[in-house]
Amino acid sequence: RLATPEPLELRRHFAHARASGMEYLVMEVSSQALKYHRTLGVPFSAAAFLNIGSDHISPIEHPDFDDYFHSKLKLFAQAALSCVNLDCGHGGEALSAARAACPEVLTFSQRDPAAAVYGHDAHKFGDDILFQTEAGALSGQYRLTMPGLFNVENALAAIAVCQGLGIPQRCVYAGLEKAGVPGRMEVYSNADGAITAIVDFAHNRMSFENLCRSTQNEYPDRRIVSIFG
């Protein structure tokens, strides 16, 4: 399965979406798609750069980190707005590349108060996650109803995109509150709440480590059993 379809199939999806009345589309653009030009000629209103690791370096993907990193950076040249995570490894290099290739750049962070979108005080509240954001007109407290403290980083990326596109705060708040993806941090509990099961598509080392770290922080008094395959 390809995270980003081949060019003809991708254009077919775009055509079907438009024919069905969709006005907006959000998609993942993989490093492989950028390397092999699957999205060539597709202009993006906004792009977000979240992180970089070593999870896609292999004989069948990227031969080394440099190839992987510079493949991801190609996205900036196709975007009218780029949003960059200052907290990720090589964030400074990503920011420099974005500024060189894109007309407008916004930053987001949980460490740097000078970022255009600064998130802080993230904590679990019942089954939800609350966090505070300093982001101009979009400043305020937001709620995520899916677990995983690492999802705050994803939410800040979404807020940065919305800030750049002029989305009203009420829409941003409502969108984050109901955000959820089948197979991503789905929570199930038995009748008395003694057992909680979390289903997540953590398919590589980076995502699995984030899942385990977040679960330990959110359920400090629980014995954690992992089933994977």
Secondary structure, 3 states (H helix, E strand, C coil): CCCCCCHHHHHHHHHHHHHCCCCCCCCCCCHHHHHCCCCCCCCECCEEECCCCCCCECCCCECCHHHHHHHHHHHHHHECEEEEECCCCCHHHHHHHHHHHCCEEEEEECCCCCCCEEEEEEEEECCEEEEEEECHHHCEEEEECCCCCCHHHHHHHHHHHHHHHCCCHHHHHHHHHCCCECCECEEEECCCCCCEEEECCCCCHHHHHHHHHHHHHHCCCCCCCCCCC
